[in-house]
Amino acid sequence: MARLGFLSLALLSLQAFIGCGLAEAPKHIAVSAHASFPESEIFGVKIVNGEPAHALVTFTNEESSPIAVNFIGGALWDLDEERSQNVRNLTTSRYSMEIPAGQKESLSYTFATEMHPQDLRLQLSSIVTAEDNMYNIVAYNSTVSVVEPETSILDPQVIFLYFFLLACFGGVVYFFYTVWIAPYFPQKRRAGKGAEVKKSGASEKVDSPADGASNVAASSATTYNAEWIPAHHISRPEQKKVKGRATKSRV
């Protein structure tokens, strides 16, 4: 089933050798591949949704001739051992990397997922050519965990979600109050505009006599009858000036 998953990759590599009279590929090749995850934890490999997962694939060429790594791809399978089904195919990367005989080379492979958190079996394979023959070499075949990214309280999306939920809750409470609670409370009657106009007119009428009395009091305070005042109170006696020489002679 793994070969069927990478049949399209093999066809792409096969187009480069059309018309060359390919010989039948041998069953075994002295080339091994091993994939590791530098960012993995002690408890296993975790693939975080929406974040790139980095795998380091190391090839060891024990053949007497160089080989070329053409493609690296992967797929996620369910954990059913009897009838394992392909859940999702991963990104296929092209390299065209040549590895000399007896040498090791490491290639970086990056992929990402967006799916429900679950445990799946990850299979990473590569298409290798050696002496005009193509080989499918499995680099990784083990269980991984697909998890959601960790959320923070200061995340803008989380803050917006909190505000949205709070606004919805406030709208529901206001609707419930206006429909079911507010009608049971007595409402105060508001006076009309006519009553306000009448009150203002009456206040003006009441204030007018008071204004007249204040004006009369002010005029009476400023005007007086001079005939009833004695003359010595009206005309003040003038002070006599004494000459300075006379005072000196007397002294």
C-alpha positions in Angstrom: 0.0 0.0 0.0 2.9 2.3 0.6 4.1 1.8 -3.0 0.6 2.8 -4.3 0.9 6.0 -2.3 4.1 7.0 -4.0 3.2 5.7 -7.5 2.8 9.2 -8.8 6.3 10.2 -7.5 7.8 7.2 -9.3 6.1 8.2 -12.6 7.6 11.6 -12.4 11.1 10.2 -12.0 10.5 7.6 -14.7 9.9 10.3 -17.3 13.6 11.2 -17.2 14.5 7.7 -18.2 12.0 7.1 -21.0 13.7 5.5 -24.1 16.8 4.5 -22.2 15.9 0.8 -22.0 15.7 0.4 -18.2 16.8 -2.8 -16.8 14.8 -4.7 -14.2 15.5 -3.2 -10.8 17.0 -5.6 -8.3 15.1 -6.4 -5.1 17.7 -5.0 -2.6 19.9 -2.0 -2.6 22.6 -1.1 -0.1 21.1 2.3 0.8 19.4 3.1 4.1 17.4 6.1 5.3 16.5 7.2 8.8 14.3 10.2 9.7 14.5 12.0 13.1 12.6 15.0 14.5 14.9 17.4 16.3 12.0 19.2 17.9 10.3 16.1 19.3 9.7 15.4 23.0 10.7 12.5 25.1 7.2 11.1 25.1 7.0 10.9 21.3 6.7 12.9 18.1 3.9 15.5 18.2 2.6 17.2 15.0 1.0 20.5 15.9 -1.8 21.7 13.6 -0.9 24.8 11.6 2.8 24.7 12.5 5.5 23.2 10.3 7.0 20.0 11.4 10.7 19.5 10.6 12.2 16.1 9.9 15.8 15.4 9.2 16.3 12.4 6.8 19.8 10.9 6.8 20.8 8.7 3.8 23.6 6.2 3.9 25.0 5.0 0.6 26.8 1.7 0.9 26.7 1.0 -2.9 29.8 1.1 -5.1 28.2 3.8 -7.2 26.6 7.2 -6.4 22.9 7.5 -5.9 20.5 10.4 -6.3 17.6 11.3 -4.0 14.8 12.6 -6.1 11.8 13.0 -3.9 10.8 12.8 -0.2 7.1 12.5 0.8 4.9 11.1 3.5 1.5 10.0 4.4 -0.6 9.5 7.6 -2.3 6.2 8.1 -4.7 4.9 10.8 -3.6 2.5 13.4 -5.6 -0.5 12.1 -3.0 -3.2 11.6 -5.2 -5.4 9.4 -6.8 -2.8 7.2 -4.7 0.3 7.4 -6.2 3.2 5.4 -4.5 6.3 4.2 -5.9 9.3 6.1 -3.9 12.1 4.4 -1.0 12.5 2.1 1.7 15.0 3.1 3.7 17.4 1.0 6.1 16.0 -1.5 9.5 17.8 -1.9 11.9 17.5 -4.7 15.7 17.5 -4.1 17.8 15.9 -6.9 20.6 15.3 -4.4 23.5 13.1 -5.4 25.2 11.0 -2.7 28.6 9.5 -3.5 29.5 5.9 -2.7 30.1 5.2 0.9 28.9 8.7 2.0 26.1 10.0 4.2 23.9 13.0 3.6 21.1 14.6 5.5 18.1 16.4 4.0 15.5 18.5 5.7 11.9 17.7 5.1 9.1 20.0 6.3 5.3 19.4 6.3 2.2 20.7 8.0 -1.2 19.3 8.9 -4.7 20.6 9.7 -6.8 17.8 11.1 -8.5 16.6 14.3 -6.2 15.6 17.2 -5.6 11.9 17.1 -2.9 9.3 17.0 -1.8 8.1 13.5 1.0 6.3 11.9 3.5 8.5 10.0 5.3 7.0 7.0 8.1 8.9 5.3 9.5 7.5 2.1 11.9 8.6 -0.6 12.5 7.9 -4.3 16.1 7.1 -5.0 17.7 6.3 -8.3 20.9 4.2 -8.7 22.2 3.0 -12.1 19.1 4.1 -13.9 16.9 2.2 -11.4 14.4 3.7 -9.0 13.9 2.5 -5.5 11.4 3.4 -2.8 13.1 3.6 0.6 11.1 4.0 3.8 12.8 6.5 6.2 10.2 6.5 9.0 7.2 4.4 10.0 6.0 5.0 13.5 3.1 6.4 15.5 2.8 10.2 16.0 0.3 12.4 17.8 -1.6 15.2 16.0 -2.3 17.9 18.6 -3.7 21.4 18.7 -1.4 24.4 19.3 -1.2 25.8 22.9 -3.4 28.8 23.4 -2.5 31.9 25.5 -4.7 34.4 27.2 -3.0 37.2 25.4 -3.7 35.7 22.0 -5.6 38.3 19.9 -8.0 35.7 18.6 -8.8 34.5 22.1 -9.3 38.1 23.3 -11.6 38.8 20.4 -13.5 35.6 21.1 -14.0 36.7 24.8 -15.3 40.1 23.7 -17.7 38.5 21.2 -19.1 36.1 23.8 -19.4 38.9 26.3 -21.4 41.1 23.9 -23.7 38.2 23.0 -24.3 37.5 26.7 -25.1 41.1 27.3 -27.5 41.2 24.4 -29.3 38.1 25.7 -29.6 39.6 29.2 -30.9 42.9 27.9 -33.5 41.2 25.8 -34.6 39.0 28.6 -34.9 42.0 30.9 -36.9 44.2 28.5 -39.3 41.4 27.6 -39.9 39.5 30.8 -38.9 41.8 33.7 -39.4 45.4 32.8 -43.2 45.1 32.1 -43.8 44.0 35.8 -42.4 47.2 37.3 -44.6 50.4 37.5 -43.6 53.1 35.2 -43.6 56.8 36.2 -45.9 59.1 34.2 -44.3 62.0 32.5 -46.0 65.4 32.4 -46.9 66.8 29.0 -45.6 69.9 27.4 -48.8 71.8 28.1 -48.4 71.4 31.8 -44.9 72.7 31.7 -46.0 75.8 29.7 -48.7 76.5 32.3 -46.3 76.2 35.2 -43.8 78.5 33.5 -46.6 81.1 32.8 -47.9 80.9 36.4 -44.4 81.4 37.8 -43.9 84.5 35.6 -47.2 85.9 36.9 -46.3 85.3 40.5 -42.9 86.8 40.0 -44.2 90.1 38.5 -45.7 91.6 41.7 -42.5 90.8 43.6 -40.5 92.6 40.9 -42.8 95.7 41.3 -42.4 95.8 45.1 -38.7 95.5 44.8 -38.6 98.5 42.3 -40.8 100.6 44.7 -38.5 99.8 47.6 -35.4 100.7 45.6 -37.0 104.1 44.5 -38.1 104.9 48.0 -34.6 104.2 49.2 -33.0 106.5 46.7 -35.6 109.5 47.0 -36.3 111.5 50.2 -38.1 114.7 51.3 -35.5 117.4 52.3 -38.1 119.6 54.2 -38.1 117.3 57.2 -34.3 117.4 57.6 -32.9 120.2 59.9 -30.7 122.8 58.3 -27.7 122.1 60.4 -27.7 118.5 59.3 -27.8 119.5 55.6 -25.2 122.3 55.6 -22.0 121.3 57.3 -19.9 124.1 59.0 -16.7 125.0 57.3 -13.5 124.6 59.2 -11.5 127.9 59.7 -8.0 128.0 58.7 -5.5 129.3 61.3 -2.4 131.2 60.0 0.9 129.8 60.9 2.5 133.1 62.0 -0.2 133.8 64.6 0.2 130.5 66.2 4.0 131.0 66.4 3.6 134.5 68.1 1.2 133.2 70.6 3.5 130.4 71.6 
